Amino acid sequence: MTIIDLIKTRRTIKQFKPDAISEEAVLSWLEAASYAPNHRMTEPWEILFLGAETRAKLNHKTNFGGAPVVLALLSKPAATPFERDENVMAAACFAQNFLLAAHEAGVGAYWASLGALPHNRATLGVPEDYDVIGIFGIGYPEEVPALKPRSPLASKITYLT
């Protein structure tokens, strides 16, 4: 599969099969993700693997679709607001690389933003100066949803003189 096909066929998965995912596989996808662009090589990402007790405390409405692996992605603090923005953008690139590496292996993911809520930050033990990029349920898809239509790219482009 070409990288363009990989990008265009990745979907957000809402329900997962109970089949286990090896830690070795997840770590290899995280390693690939670490090649994300990041200005000044700050490598701002940190990963938390969430066990059953933490998942229960987060009280996600579907328990992350029964995903066998759930992890949180954090972005480390920075000295200035501009550097913080750069770190968050780099961590988002890390997330996309991770999602694509998992998708190539036939594994899907659900990216939830609920980790940024104050009570969930406390549950995760996230320091105040860190950003929570997302909580990811990862597993083999129970079902792969159809492609949702996209706006024409031309409607998003402006040419400046």
ChimeraX commands (.cxc) that place a marker at each C-alpha (Angstrom):
marker #1 position 0.00,0.00,0.00 radius 0.5
marker #1 position 1.35,3.44,-0.86 radius 0.5
marker #1 position 1.57,6.12,1.83 radius 0.5
marker #1 position -1.24,8.03,0.09 radius 0.5
marker #1 position -3.47,4.93,0.15 radius 0.5
marker #1 position -2.55,4.41,3.81 radius 0.5
marker #1 position -3.52,8.00,4.65 radius 0.5
marker #1 position -6.78,7.85,2.71 radius 0.5
marker #1 position -7.91,4.51,4.18 radius 0.5
marker #1 position -7.19,5.23,7.87 radius 0.5
marker #1 position -10.42,5.56,9.87 radius 0.5
marker #1 position -11.42,6.33,13.43 radius 0.5
marker #1 position -12.46,3.02,14.96 radius 0.5
marker #1 position -15.19,2.97,17.60 radius 0.5
marker #1 position -15.37,-0.76,18.48 radius 0.5
marker #1 position -12.53,-3.22,18.75 radius 0.5
marker #1 position -12.13,-6.98,18.75 radius 0.5
marker #1 position -10.79,-8.37,22.05 radius 0.5
marker #1 position -7.69,-9.78,20.31 radius 0.5
marker #1 position -4.49,-8.77,22.08 radius 0.5
marker #1 position -1.91,-6.48,20.49 radius 0.5
marker #1 position 1.68,-7.28,21.35 radius 0.5
marker #1 position 3.60,-4.69,23.31 radius 0.5
marker #1 position 6.45,-5.19,20.84 radius 0.5
marker #1 position 4.19,-4.09,17.98 radius 0.5
marker #1 position 2.91,-1.03,19.85 radius 0.5
marker #1 position 6.46,-0.04,20.78 radius 0.5
marker #1 position 7.57,-0.37,17.15 radius 0.5
marker #1 position 4.75,1.97,16.05 radius 0.5
marker #1 position 5.70,4.42,18.79 radius 0.5
marker #1 position 9.32,4.25,17.64 radius 0.5
marker #1 position 8.23,5.05,14.07 radius 0.5
marker #1 position 6.09,7.89,15.41 radius 0.5
marker #1 position 9.15,9.41,17.07 radius 0.5
marker #1 position 10.45,10.38,13.63 radius 0.5
marker #1 position 7.81,13.13,13.54 radius 0.5
marker #1 position 9.03,16.61,12.69 radius 0.5
marker #1 position 9.85,18.57,15.82 radius 0.5
marker #1 position 11.58,21.92,15.78 radius 0.5
marker #1 position 14.92,21.96,17.60 radius 0.5
marker #1 position 14.55,18.19,18.25 radius 0.5
marker #1 position 12.58,18.80,21.44 radius 0.5
marker #1 position 10.92,15.37,21.20 radius 0.5
marker #1 position 8.13,16.68,23.44 radius 0.5
marker #1 position 6.02,13.52,23.54 radius 0.5
marker #1 position 5.49,11.30,26.55 radius 0.5
marker #1 position 3.30,8.21,26.61 radius 0.5
marker #1 position 1.25,6.73,29.44 radius 0.5
marker #1 position -0.09,3.18,29.11 radius 0.5
marker #1 position -3.44,2.99,30.89 radius 0.5
marker #1 position -4.47,-0.10,32.83 radius 0.5
marker #1 position -7.96,-1.27,33.78 radius 0.5
marker #1 position -8.11,0.79,37.00 radius 0.5
marker #1 position -7.21,4.06,35.26 radius 0.5
marker #1 position -9.56,3.30,32.37 radius 0.5
marker #1 position -12.40,2.76,34.84 radius 0.5
marker #1 position -11.66,6.08,36.59 radius 0.5
marker #1 position -11.75,7.89,33.23 radius 0.5
marker #1 position -15.27,6.51,32.79 radius 0.5
marker #1 position -15.31,6.73,28.99 radius 0.5
marker #1 position -18.85,6.01,27.73 radius 0.5
marker #1 position -17.76,2.91,25.76 radius 0.5
marker #1 position -14.54,2.10,27.65 radius 0.5
marker #1 position -12.69,3.08,24.49 radius 0.5
marker #1 position -14.69,0.62,22.43 radius 0.5
marker #1 position -13.20,-2.32,24.31 radius 0.5
marker #1 position -9.75,-1.58,22.88 radius 0.5
marker #1 position -7.14,-3.97,24.26 radius 0.5
marker #1 position -4.57,-1.14,24.51 radius 0.5
marker #1 position -5.24,2.38,25.73 radius 0.5
marker #1 position -2.56,5.02,25.98 radius 0.5
marker #1 position -2.36,8.75,26.60 radius 0.5
marker #1 position -0.09,11.04,24.64 radius 0.5
marker #1 position 1.30,14.08,26.43 radius 0.5
marker #1 position 3.30,17.07,25.26 radius 0.5
marker #1 position 6.01,18.36,27.59 radius 0.5
marker #1 position 6.09,21.98,28.77 radius 0.5
marker #1 position 8.09,24.70,27.07 radius 0.5
marker #1 position 9.76,27.96,28.06 radius 0.5
marker #1 position 7.53,30.20,25.91 radius 0.5
marker #1 position 3.99,30.09,24.49 radius 0.5
marker #1 position 5.46,29.82,20.97 radius 0.5
marker #1 position 7.60,26.82,21.95 radius 0.5
marker #1 position 4.55,25.26,23.62 radius 0.5
marker #1 position 2.65,25.56,20.34 radius 0.5
marker #1 position 5.59,23.97,18.51 radius 0.5
marker #1 position 5.63,21.08,21.02 radius 0.5
marker #1 position 1.88,20.49,20.68 radius 0.5
marker #1 position 2.16,20.49,16.88 radius 0.5
marker #1 position 5.08,18.07,17.01 radius 0.5
marker #1 position 3.17,15.77,19.36 radius 0.5
marker #1 position 0.19,15.85,16.99 radius 0.5
marker #1 position 2.55,14.81,14.16 radius 0.5
marker #1 position 3.77,12.00,16.44 radius 0.5
marker #1 position 0.14,10.92,16.89 radius 0.5
marker #1 position -0.51,10.86,13.14 radius 0.5
marker #1 position 2.65,8.83,12.50 radius 0.5
marker #1 position 1.56,6.38,15.21 radius 0.5
marker #1 position -1.94,6.06,13.74 radius 0.5
marker #1 position -0.56,5.40,10.25 radius 0.5
marker #1 position 1.99,2.83,11.48 radius 0.5
marker #1 position -0.75,0.97,13.37 radius 0.5
marker #1 position -3.10,1.17,10.37 radius 0.5
marker #1 position -0.44,-0.34,8.11 radius 0.5
marker #1 position -0.44,-3.36,10.47 radius 0.5
marker #1 position -4.23,-3.68,10.28 radius 0.5
marker #1 position -4.78,-2.06,13.67 radius 0.5
marker #1 position -7.15,0.83,14.24 radius 0.5
marker #1 position -7.41,3.57,16.81 radius 0.5
marker #1 position -9.83,5.94,18.44 radius 0.5
marker #1 position -8.45,9.37,19.40 radius 0.5
marker #1 position -10.34,10.87,22.36 radius 0.5
marker #1 position -9.81,14.37,23.74 radius 0.5
marker #1 position -11.31,13.64,27.17 radius 0.5
marker #1 position -7.85,13.52,28.76 radius 0.5
marker #1 position -7.69,17.31,28.64 radius 0.5
marker #1 position -10.60,17.67,31.09 radius 0.5
marker #1 position -9.39,18.77,34.54 radius 0.5
marker #1 position -10.69,15.71,36.43 radius 0.5
marker #1 position -9.17,13.35,33.85 radius 0.5
marker #1 position -5.84,15.19,33.94 radius 0.5
marker #1 position -5.87,14.54,37.70 radius 0.5
marker #1 position -6.71,10.86,37.13 radius 0.5
marker #1 position -3.75,10.59,34.75 radius 0.5
marker #1 position -1.46,12.56,37.08 radius 0.5
marker #1 position -0.63,15.07,34.34 radius 0.5
marker #1 position 1.35,18.07,35.60 radius 0.5
marker #1 position -0.31,21.45,35.02 radius 0.5
marker #1 position 2.26,22.61,32.45 radius 0.5
marker #1 position 1.84,19.53,30.22 radius 0.5
marker #1 position -0.70,19.24,27.40 radius 0.5
marker #1 position -2.78,16.11,26.87 radius 0.5
marker #1 position -2.81,15.50,23.13 radius 0.5
marker #1 position -5.23,12.61,23.40 radius 0.5
marker #1 position -6.14,9.23,24.77 radius 0.5
marker #1 position -6.00,6.47,22.18 radius 0.5
marker #1 position -7.88,3.19,22.14 radius 0.5
marker #1 position -5.92,0.76,19.97 radius 0.5
marker #1 position -6.96,-2.61,18.61 radius 0.5
marker #1 position -8.16,-4.67,15.71 radius 0.5
marker #1 position -11.30,-3.05,14.29 radius 0.5
marker #1 position -14.64,-4.74,14.88 radius 0.5
marker #1 position -15.85,-2.73,11.91 radius 0.5
marker #1 position -14.21,-0.15,9.64 radius 0.5
marker #1 position -16.52,2.79,8.94 radius 0.5
marker #1 position -17.08,4.15,5.47 radius 0.5
marker #1 position -15.20,7.19,4.27 radius 0.5
marker #1 position -16.82,10.46,5.33 radius 0.5
marker #1 position -16.95,13.07,2.57 radius 0.5
marker #1 position -14.31,15.79,2.63 radius 0.5
marker #1 position -14.65,19.39,1.50 radius 0.5
marker #1 position -13.06,20.11,-1.85 radius 0.5
marker #1 position -9.45,21.07,-1.23 radius 0.5
marker #1 position -9.84,24.08,-3.51 radius 0.5
marker #1 position -12.22,25.61,-0.94 radius 0.5
marker #1 position -9.38,25.60,1.61 radius 0.5
marker #1 position -6.70,27.27,-0.55 radius 0.5
marker #1 position -5.95,30.97,-0.80 radius 0.5
marker #1 position -3.18,32.35,-2.99 radius 0.5
marker #1 position -1.43,35.44,-1.65 radius 0.5
marker #1 position 0.41,37.85,-3.90 radius 0.5
marker link #1:1,2 radius 0.2
marker link #1:2,3 radius 0.2
marker link #1:3,4 radius 0.2
marker link #1:4,5 radius 0.2
marker link #1:5,6 radius 0.2
marker link #1:6,7 radius 0.2
marker link #1:7,8 radius 0.2
marker link #1:8,9 radius 0.2
marker link #1:9,10 radius 0.2
marker link #1:10,11 radius 0.2
marker link #1:11,12 radius 0.2
marker link #1:12,13 radius 0.2
marker link #1:13,14 radius 0.2
marker link #1:14,15 radius 0.2
marker link #1:15,16 radius 0.2
marker link #1:16,17 radius 0.2
marker link #1:17,18 radius 0.2
marker link #1:18,19 radius 0.2
marker link #1:19,20 radius 0.2
marker link #1:20,21 radius 0.2
marker link #1:21,22 radius 0.2
marker link #1:22,23 radius 0.2
marker link #1:23,24 radius 0.2
marker link #1:24,25 radius 0.2
marker link #1:25,26 radius 0.2
marker link #1:26,27 radius 0.2
marker link #1:27,28 radius 0.2
marker link #1:28,29 radius 0.2
marker link #1:29,30 radius 0.2
marker link #1:30,31 radius 0.2
marker link #1:31,32 radius 0.2
marker link #1:32,33 radius 0.2
marker link #1:33,34 radius 0.2
marker link #1:34,35 radius 0.2
marker link #1:35,36 radius 0.2
marker link #1:36,37 radius 0.2
marker link #1:37,38 radius 0.2
marker link #1:38,39 radius 0.2
marker link #1:39,40 radius 0.2
marker link #1:40,41 radius 0.2
marker link #1:41,42 radius 0.2
marker link #1:42,43 radius 0.2
marker link #1:43,44 radius 0.2
marker link #1:44,45 radius 0.2
marker link #1:45,46 radius 0.2
marker link #1:46,47 radius 0.2
marker link #1:47,48 radius 0.2
marker link #1:48,49 radius 0.2
marker link #1:49,50 radius 0.2
marker link #1:50,51 radius 0.2
marker link #1:51,52 radius 0.2
marker link #1:52,53 radius 0.2
marker link #1:53,54 radius 0.2
marker link #1:54,55 radius 0.2
marker link #1:55,56 radius 0.2
marker link #1:56,57 radius 0.2
marker link #1:57,58 radius 0.2
marker link #1:58,59 radius 0.2
marker link #1:59,60 radius 0.2
marker link #1:60,61 radius 0.2
marker link #1:61,62 radius 0.2
marker link #1:62,63 radius 0.2
marker link #1:63,64 radius 0.2
marker link #1:64,65 radius 0.2
marker link #1:65,66 radius 0.2
marker link #1:66,67 radius 0.2
marker link #1:67,68 radius 0.2
marker link #1:68,69 radius 0.2
marker link #1:69,70 radius 0.2
marker link #1:70,71 radius 0.2
marker link #1:71,72 radius 0.2
marker link #1:72,73 radius 0.2
marker link #1:73,74 radius 0.2
marker link #1:74,75 radius 0.2
marker link #1:75,76 radius 0.2
marker link #1:76,77 radius 0.2
marker link #1:77,78 radius 0.2
marker link #1:78,79 radius 0.2
marker link #1:79,80 radius 0.2
marker link #1:80,81 radius 0.2
marker link #1:81,82 radius 0.2
marker link #1:82,83 radius 0.2
marker link #1:83,84 radius 0.2
marker link #1:84,85 radius 0.2
marker link #1:85,86 radius 0.2
marker link #1:86,87 radius 0.2
marker link #1:87,88 radius 0.2
marker link #1:88,89 radius 0.2
marker link #1:89,90 radius 0.2
marker link #1:90,91 radius 0.2
marker link #1:91,92 radius 0.2
marker link #1:92,93 radius 0.2
marker link #1:93,94 radius 0.2
marker link #1:94,95 radius 0.2
marker link #1:95,96 radius 0.2
marker link #1:96,97 radius 0.2
marker link #1:97,98 radius 0.2
marker link #1:98,99 radius 0.2
marker link #1:99,100 radius 0.2
marker link #1:100,101 radius 0.2
marker link #1:101,102 radius 0.2
marker link #1:102,103 radius 0.2
marker link #1:103,104 radius 0.2
marker link #1:104,105 radius 0.2
marker link #1:105,106 radius 0.2
marker link #1:106,107 radius 0.2
marker link #1:107,108 radius 0.2
marker link #1:108,109 radius 0.2
marker link #1:109,110 radius 0.2
marker link #1:110,111 radius 0.2
marker link #1:111,112 radius 0.2
marker link #1:112,113 radius 0.2
marker link #1:113,114 radius 0.2
marker link #1:114,115 radius 0.2
marker link #1:115,116 radius 0.2
marker link #1:116,117 radius 0.2
marker link #1:117,118 radius 0.2
marker link #1:118,119 radius 0.2
marker link #1:119,120 radius 0.2
marker link #1:120,121 radius 0.2
marker link #1:121,122 radius 0.2
marker link #1:122,123 radius 0.2
marker link #1:123,124 radius 0.2
marker link #1:124,125 radius 0.2
marker link #1:125,126 radius 0.2
marker link #1:126,127 radius 0.2
marker link #1:127,128 radius 0.2
marker link #1:128,129 radius 0.2
marker link #1:129,130 radius 0.2
marker link #1:130,131 radius 0.2
marker link #1:131,132 radius 0.2
marker link #1:132,133 radius 0.2
marker link #1:133,134 radius 0.2
marker link #1:134,135 radius 0.2
marker link #1:135,136 radius 0.2
marker link #1:136,137 radius 0.2
marker link #1:137,138 radius 0.2
marker link #1:138,139 radius 0.2
marker link #1:139,140 radius 0.2
marker link #1:140,141 radius 0.2
marker link #1:141,142 radius 0.2
marker link #1:142,143 radius 0.2
marker link #1:143,144 radius 0.2
marker link #1:144,145 radius 0.2
marker link #1:145,146 radius 0.2
marker link #1:146,147 radius 0.2
marker link #1:147,148 radius 0.2
marker link #1:148,149 radius 0.2
marker link #1:149,150 radius 0.2
marker link #1:150,151 radius 0.2
marker link #1:151,152 radius 0.2
marker link #1:152,153 radius 0.2
marker link #1:153,154 radius 0.2
marker link #1:154,155 radius 0.2
marker link #1:155,156 radius 0.2
marker link #1:156,157 radius 0.2
marker link #1:157,158 radius 0.2
marker link #1:158,159 radius 0.2
marker link #1:159,160 radius 0.2
marker link #1:160,161 radius 0.2
view
